[in-house]
Amino acid sequence: MCGRFVRYSSIHDIVKEFHAGESGLDLSPGYNIAPTHEVAIVLNDGEQRLALCKWGFVPSWAKDPAIGNKMINARAESVADKPSFRHAFMDKRVLVAANGFYEWQKQGSSKIPAFIYLKNRTLFGFAGLLSVWTSPEGKQVCTCTIITTHANTLLEGIHERMPVIIHKADEDLWLDPSVRDKDKLISLLSPYESEEMDFYRVSTLVNSPSHNSPDCIKRG
């Protein structure tokens, strides 16, 4: 799964990296981003642009937005067919900007957090889906989920699943709303190559989402 991640790159850097239109948005670095937090996403709704979105997918038909707390992830194996996600998979695919993510490895009765990242330290995009939920008062809320797949060989000793990272060469394809070939899209949801990733242990500071500082990604 993916329940916590890091995005310390600036909005300017995200716009540049993903060739998105200048947004004028502002978002502080997040060293311990948790569900319900606001995240930076890249979408294509006629133009490639940046937006801010709440992490936790709330389907348009939902009566209670709290359902989003249970829908922070969508499984790659079922996302194209599951009723909650299948329409977004066809029409509202996004990238969730990130610099890395956390996972906890069980060791006896303890869980040791690790920070996982690309070796080249570049900003990347998780495969995500978007849903705009309208409250009874008519307020529209942007919500999103992160797609997960089975772990690669590097990470399988930490956790059985990992978030899907879309390769740079496939980002435009993933975001293109005119692409509706389900098999082609599903083929992008594979585990990222182990040899291009690395991880190290970090402090248990990350166990609490209230901690948000560069100390969260210091080697533990």
BELSUL-V548687 format. One record per backbone hydrogen bond with DSSP energy under -0.5 kcal/mol. CO is the residue of the C=O (numbers start at 0). NH is the residue of the N-H. If there is no record, write none. Layout:
CO & NH
CO & NH
//
This chain:
2 & 34
3 & 101
4 & 32
5 & 98
5 & 99
6 & 29
9 & 13
10 & 14
11 & 15
12 & 16
13 & 17
14 & 19
15 & 18
20 & 49
28 & 30
29 & 6
32 & 4
33 & 36
36 & 54
38 & 40
38 & 52
39 & 96
40 & 50
41 & 94
42 & 48
46 & 44
46 & 48
47 & 20
48 & 42
50 & 40
52 & 38
53 & 55
53 & 143
54 & 35
56 & 58
58 & 61
63 & 66
64 & 67
65 & 68
66 & 69
67 & 70
70 & 56
71 & 145
73 & 147
74 & 77
74 & 78
77 & 80
77 & 81
81 & 84
81 & 85
84 & 88
85 & 89
86 & 90
87 & 91
91 & 129
93 & 127
94 & 41
94 & 96
95 & 125
97 & 123
99 & 5
100 & 115
102 & 113
104 & 111
106 & 109
109 & 106
110 & 112
111 & 104
112 & 201
113 & 102
113 & 115
114 & 199
115 & 100
116 & 197
117 & 120
123 & 97
124 & 165
125 & 95
126 & 146
127 & 93
128 & 144
130 & 132
130 & 142
132 & 134
132 & 140
134 & 137
138 & 134
140 & 132
141 & 53
142 & 130
143 & 55
144 & 128
145 & 73
146 & 163
147 & 75
148 & 161
151 & 155
154 & 157
154 & 158
159 & 150
161 & 148
163 & 126
163 & 165
165 & 124
166 & 169
166 & 170
167 & 170
169 & 173
170 & 174
171 & 175
175 & 178
177 & 179
179 & 181
180 & 184
181 & 185
182 & 186
184 & 187
185 & 188
192 & 195
193 & 196
195 & 118
197 & 116
199 & 114
200 & 219
202 & 205
203 & 206
204 & 207
206 & 208
207 & 210
209 & 211
212 & 215
213 & 216
214 & 217
217 & 202
//
